[in-house]
Amino acid sequence: MLDFDFKYLQTIRAIKKKIKRADIALILGSGLGDYYKNLNIVESLSTSDLPDYPKSTVEGHAGKIHLAENFGKMILIYQGRIHFYEGYKIYECVLPIFISKKLGCDKILLTNAAGGIADYLSPGDLMLITSFNSIFIKKEMSTLLGLANLELRNKLLNFPSKELNNIIKQVALENKIDLKEGTYFYVKGPSYETPAEIRMMQKVGAAAVGMSTAHEAFFALKLGMECSAISCITNYAAGLSFFKLSHEEVTITANLAKDKFQKLLDKTLQKL
């Protein structure tokens, strides 16, 4: 098992020179990175300036860490994330989770852009993740988490946080935000799924599919953090639409959904 404290000692030291502590962490997915602009930012760091922090290579993932002071809380915001498909190791992909824990966060909200599989989902919808299917990354997850540990396996049953999910659902109801729910199917990427793979995912009950979030959530649970996750459905999955999938489509659709996404996050952060 990797010693994160030793591996990322210099990274944490560099961050703590600017950011001492935070209460809640938030990771912004593809096309959702502008959310931080609505908050009172008190500090911003470029991850390219941090020792041992993987460089972001994906459009829509700026590689910034912001600290905002809003709603009576210090909110740690990752504008962009680290993906397994960029060629990084699984332990590098969960570095934001480790940093958040070291800065004192006990809660984390994960967001992503995802392809809709279930027939009740359309581009522009928001979906609260109720479970994961991550069969394509079992080996890497086992290495990261040590899944032979019964105590840890029981911890993983705590996703999503019932308390956080109930707050998010209450916020959606109070503010008349149409919030769907469903299982997120994790794939490694970087290529989009084939129509045959999507049909397989439909058969096992997946509502949406994407290339992030699952390993972040599991590592957060390992570290004792409460975790919930929201997908912005930015496209129909392969074979469910006449149009060819593209990252540009993901970004455009996420931008169209940003107003209700912003309201949902704002009101949720106020209640936490």
C-alpha positions, 0 to 999 in steps of 0.5 A: 500500500502506497504511503500517501503522506510520504509520497505527497509530503512536498505537495501538502507542504506547498499547498498549506503555505497558501491554504491552511484548512477547509470544511468541504471539498468540491470537484468540478467535472467536465464543462462544470468548471465555471461554478467557482466564479460565483463564489467568494474566492480567497485563494487560488493555486495552479496545480502546475506549480505544485510539486508531484501534482499531475498535469491536467491534459483534458479540455474543460479541466483547468488544473486549479485549486480554489478556496472560497469563503461562502455560506459560513464555510471554507470550501475547497474547489478543484477546477478539473480532475485527474483521469485514469485515461490520461495515463496516470496511476490510480493513486495519482487520480485520487490525490485531490481526495487525499489533499482535501482530507489533509486540509480538514475536509470531512465532506466531499461533493463530486460532480461529473459529466456523464452519458445517459443510458436510462430512458428517463434521462436526457441531455441537460438532466442532473442525476444524483448517483445512488450506486456505482458499477466499476467492474472495469477497474477492479484490479486497480481499486483493489491495489488502491484500497486493499479490498480484502479488508472486511472493515474497509469493504463495509465502509464502501457500503456507506456510499452515498452518504445518506445525510448528504443525499437527503440534503441534496434531494431536499434542496432539489424539491424546495427549489423545483429542480428536477433531480433524477437518480441512478447508478453510474457505470465507471469505465476507464476511457479515453474512448467512448463506449460502443453500442454493444457495451451500452446494451450490456450496461443497460442489462445490469441496471446502469443509468449513466456512464462516465470516466471518473468519480467512482475511485474518488468516492471509494478513496474518500470513504477509505479516509473516513469522509462523507461523500455524494456525487452528481452527474450532469447528463451531457449526451446520450450514450453510444447507440442511443442517438443518431449523433456522433459523441464528442467532448465538445457536445459534453461541454456545450450541454453542461454549459446549458445546465449550469444555472440549475447546477449552480442553484443546486450546489449553492443551496446544498452548500448552505445547508451542509 
